[in-house]
Amino acid sequence: MKARASRSSATQLAAAALAVASSAVAASGCIDTDAAVFVEPTIAAPEATVSSNALGTGLTATFALELHLGPRASGPSRVAVRTFALTSADQKTSIVAPLPVETATALPVEVAPDSDVTVAFTVDTDAQTLPAEAASALCAAEGIRITGAIEDSLEDGATPVASAVFHASCP
C-alpha cells in the first residue's frame, strides 16, 4: 500500500511541477529565438523604371533598406550605408555602380536591440543619363537586383545585402 501512495505522491508532484513550469512560460511568453546579434539588412520593394531618349538611358527607382537587430544584441548599432549598385540577376555583371541613391533619412541610423528600422531610397538619373546600352541590361529577361553593403558598428567589416530578382518597367 505504501508503494501506491508513493507513486501517487510522485505523480502529483510531477503534475504540480509541470503546472508551475507551464504557467511560468505562459507568463513570460514564448522563448525568444531571434539570434540577430548583428544588424540583418534586407532590401525590400525594389522597383525601377527605364526610359530612353536621344542622350541615353534614364532610370528612376525606389527601394527600402530594412534593418533588424535582435533582443540579444549587446547594445544599439549605428548603421552606415557604404554603396548600392544595380546588377544582373546572377550578380556577375554590374549595370549601374555606384547607384546614385538619395534618402530623406539622416545616415547613419541607430538600430536599437529588438527593433527594426526602414530607410527609403530613391534613384533618379535624369541629371546623370546612363549610356544607351544600359537599357538592354536593365531590361534583361532574367531581371536585375539591387546590391549593396552596410557598416554595422557592432561588427567589423561590411555586411553585404541584395534584393530579390525583379524586373524593371521598360519602354
N, C-alpha and C positions, 0 to 999 in steps of 0.2 A: 504494500500500500504506500510505503514511503517513496518508492521509485516513481509511482504515478504522480504523487504530489510534487516531486522534484521536477518531473517533466512538465507538469502543468505550470509550475512557477517559472521554469526556464522559458516556456513558450510565452507566458505573459510578459516576462522581462524583455524578450526579443521583440514582441509586438510593441511594447512601450518605447523601446529604443528606436524602432522603425518610425513610429509616430512622431517622436521628437525630431528625428533627422528629417522627415518629410516636411514638418512644419517649419524647420529652420531654412530649408531650401525654398519653400513657398514664401517665407517672409523676406528672404533676401533676393528672390527672383532666380532666374537661371544663372548658371555659371557662365561668366563671360569668356568666350574662347577667342576673342579678337586678338590676334597676335601682332598687330601692326605697331611695332615699337619705333619704326621709322615711317616717314610720310610715304603713303602709297598714292602715286599720281595716276590719273586716268584722263584721257581726252574723250569728251563726250559731245554728242550732237554736232559732228563736223558737217558743214555744208559749204559748197563752193559754186560759183557761177563764173563761167569763162565767156569773155566777149572778144570779138575780133574787130580791128579797124585798120586803116591804112598804115598806121605806125607800128602795129604789132598786136600783141595779145594782152587783154586786160583780165584781171582776176579780182573778185570780191569773195570773201569767205568769212565764216564765223565758226567758233567752237568754244567749248568750255573746258577749262582745266579744273578737274575735281581733285582735291587733296584730302586724304583721310589719315588720321592719326588715332591709333587705338588707345584704350584706357591704361594700358601697361607701359606706355612711353615714360621715359624718365623726366619729362617736362615738356614745355611747349617748344615748337620748332619754328624757325624763321626760314621761309622758303623763297628762294630767288629763282627766276627763270633764266636759264643760260641761252637757249636758242630754240627756234622751231624751223621746220622745213616741210615742204611738200615732196613726197617721194612716190615712187611706183608702188604698187600693191605689195610686191615682194621686198621692198625697201632696199633694193640693189641700186636703183638709179635715183639720184637727187634731181628734182624738177625745178624747184624754186628754193634756193638756200642762200642766205638765210631768208626766212619768210618774214616780211615786214609787218609785224603784229602791233596792234595798239590795244590798250585796255584802259578803262576808267578807274580801275583799282590800283592803288598805290602799291608798288612792289619794293621790297619783299613783303610777303604777308605772313602773319603769325597764325599757326595752327596749334590749338590747344589739345592736350590729350583728350581722347574720347570725343572728337569733333570732326566736322567736315567743313571745308571752305571751297567755294566755287569762284573761279575768276573767269569772266567772259572776255574773249579776244575777238577782234575783227581784223580783217586784212582788206586793203583796197590799194591796188597797184595803179590807179589812174595817174598818179604823179610819177610812177616808175613803170612804164609799159614793158612787158616781157617780150622776148623775141617771138616772132611768128611761129617758129617750130615748137614752142612750149605748148601751144594749143593741142597738138596731137597727143602729147604725153599726158596732159591734164585730162583729156577726154578719152583716154585709152579704155577699151572694153574691160580690162582687168580691174580698173579702178585705181584709186590713189589712197594715200594715207598722210595724215599729219603726224610728224615725229618731232621729238624734242628731248630736252634734258632739263632737269631742275637740280638745284642745290638745296639740300636739307641740312640745317645746322646740327641736327642730331647724328649725322652720318658723314663720313669722309667721302669725297668724290662726288660725281654726278650720278643722278638716277635717271635712266632713260625712260621715255614714255612714248607710246604710239597709239593712234586711234585705230579703230576697226577700219577695214577697207570700205570706202564709199565712192560714189560716182558723182562727178561734177555735173552741173547743168550746163550743157554745151550748145552752141549755135548749130 
